[in-house]
């Protein structure tokens, strides 16, 4: 674990990373330190042993996850159709540098890999979605993860502040089997923080004095409640089996 921590610190301090061929790349398309610690905390506090990740890229999130799983004698499955092409096996190379062997790479699109895992009878304690960020693909990933995730397991979704992802996550939160258990707040600019402090928060305070129906008619969803787009990363816990009837639907 110490080796992985040193590698992570070096990656963040330099802002650079090497692919499998030794070529230096600029660090991008990755989670930050706070988000990585958030993933680790969920895994260790719940003693999760079996995880899956959609989207590896430079492998920063994979380093955090595999590091947490080592102490649990756990195993990590990674889905990334572009790891050897677009990313030059950078992510897998980092895991190997850190000395991890508790992982496998499935180099297929999640729309192909996830149904295959379901057909094989696979199941997971922890899932991290950071793949293709269109609304439909995010919803598709969450659909299959729901089938693969054990009761008591946690699903974490990155880039929740993106409108496409936020809409998908907010719809998924209607599932009776899930509850929101935390997240990493978006780092706002000083101007944005000031706007929230002097405009959004006072309006929320006023709104709480009104009946919910009236609040919804007058204010936007962001005024009525703290919404998913306040977070860069969100965690949802599966609290029971998904027993929705065949005709279940919630308008959105």
N, C-alpha and C positions, 0 to 999 in steps of 0.2 A: 504493500500500500504506500509505503514511503517513496518508492520509486515512481509511482504514478503521480503522487503529490508534487514531487520535484519536477516531473515532466509538465504537469498542468501549470505550475507556477512559471516555468520557463516559457511556455507557449504564450501565456498572457502578458508576461513582462516584455517579451520581444515583439509580440504581434505578428510573429512569423511561424511557419510550420513546414516540415519537409515531407514530401510525398515518398512513395516506396522506392523511387529511383534516386532519391537524394536531392531532388530539385526543390528549391526554396519557394514557398508560396506565401502570399499575404493572408493572414488569418481573417476569414470572413465566414458568413453563413454558419455561425456557431452560437451556442448559448453563452451567457456570461458566468462569472464566478458565483454570484448570488443564486442564479438559476441552477447551476450545478450542485451547489450545497443543498438546495431545496430538494432536488432529486435524491441525493444521498440520504438526507434526513428521513424522507418517506420510506425508503427501502430499509434502512437500519432500524427505525423505530417500530416498524411492522414486521421485522424479521422475514422479509420477502426473500424467496429463493429462486424464483423462475420469472424472468422478465423478457419483454419484447420491445423493440424500438423500430419505428418507421422513420428512416432518414438518418444517415450516418455522417455524410460529407467528410469534414476534417476529423471527425471522431472525438470531439471534445466532450459531448454528452455521453458517449460510450465509455470514455475514461472514467467519468464520475460514477456511472452506473456499475461498471465492472468492478471498480474499486470498492463500492459498497457491498456488492454481492460476494466478494472474496471472503469477507468475515462471516457470511451466512452460508458458505459452501454452495453458492448459487450459480446459475447459468444464464447467459444472456443471448438472445436471438436478435440479429440485426437484419432488417430488410432495407436494401439500398440497390436499386437497379443500375445506378451510375457510379458505383464505388470504383471499379477498375477503369472506367472510361473518363467521365467528367472529373472525377476526384483523384485519379492516379493512385488508388489504393492508400490514400493518405490516412484515412481513419483506421483501417486495419493495421497499417504500419505503426501507428501510435500505440495501439493496444499491444502489439508485439514488443515494441520498445519498452513498455511498462512491465513486460513479463507476464501478461495475462494469457491464459489458455481457456478461460471459462466463457467462451463465446463461439457463435457460428455466424457466418454471413450467408444470407439468402439473397443472391443477386438477381432479383426479379421485382417487377412492379408489385406494390402492395395489393392491387386489385387481382393479381394472380396468386401471390404467395399466401395471403390470408385465407382465402377459401381452401387452399391446399392444406394448410395447417389445421383448419377446422375439420376437414375430411379425415385427417390423420388422428384426430382425437386429442390434439394438443390443448393445453390450458396454461394460463399464466397468472401470477400474483400481481404483476406490475406491468404497465404498458405506457410507452411514451410515444406520442404522435408528433412528428416534426417533418412531415413529408410534403407532398404536393398540396399547395394551399388554396386551391379552388374550393368553393362551397361544396360542390358535389363530391369531390374526392375526399375532402375532410370528413364529410358525413358518411361516405362509404367506409373509410377506415374505422370510424367510430362504430358503425354497424357491425363490422366483423369483430372488432375488439370486444364489443359487448358480448358476443357469442363465445369468445375465447377467455374472457376474464372471469376468475373465480369470485364467488361472493366473499367480500372482505378485501378484495383487491382494489388497487387504485389506478386510475387512468389519468395521465398528465398530458395536456395539450399545450404546445408552444405557440407563440405568436398569436395569442388569443385576442390581441388588440386589433389585428387585421380584420376588416369588416367581413370578409368571406368566412374566416375561421370563427369569429365572434358569433355570427348568425348561426353557424352549424352547432357551436357549443351551447348557445342559448336554447336552441331547439332540443338538443340532446338532454338538457337539464330538465325537460318535461318528463323524461322517463321516470316512472315511479321507483325504479330500482337504484337510482343514483342520488347522491347529495354532494353539494359543493363543500369541500373541506379546506380550501386555502389556495393561495397563489402567490406569485411574485408581482408586486405592483409595477406599473409602467413608470419609468423614470421620466418625469415631465420637465419641461423647460421652466425657468423661473416665471415666465409669462403665463404658462399654462397653470402652474401652481397658484399664481395670484388670481387667475380667472376662477379656478375652483373654490379658492378661499373666500373671495368676495362676491361671487355670483352663484355658482352651483350649490355650494354648501348652505348659504342662507335660504335659497329656494327649496332645498330639501327639508330644511327645518320648518319652513312655512307649510310645505306640503304635508308633513306628518300630522298637522292639526286638522287636515281635511279628510273626509271619508275616502277610501281607496278608489271608488268609482269616479269621484269627482277629480281626484288627483290624476288619474289616468286620462281623463278627458281634457284637463288643462295643461298638464306637463308631459314632457317626453319621458321615455323610459329611463333615461339617465338621471332625470330629476327625481323621479319616483323612487328609484332604488340605485344602489351602487351596482354597476353592471359589469359584465365580463370584460368589456373593453377598457376597464380600469387596470387590467392585469396583462402582463406580457406572457405569463404562464399560469395555467389553472390546473387544479387537481380535483378529480371527482371520484368518490368512493362508491363501489358497488355494495349496497347494503342488503340486498336480497335478490333472489332469482327474478329474472325478467319474465313476468307472467301477464303481460298485456294481452288482451283479447285480439282476435284476428282483425277486427275492424277499428282498433284503437287509432285515434287521431286527435292532435291538438293543433288548432289554427296557429299560423305564424306568418 
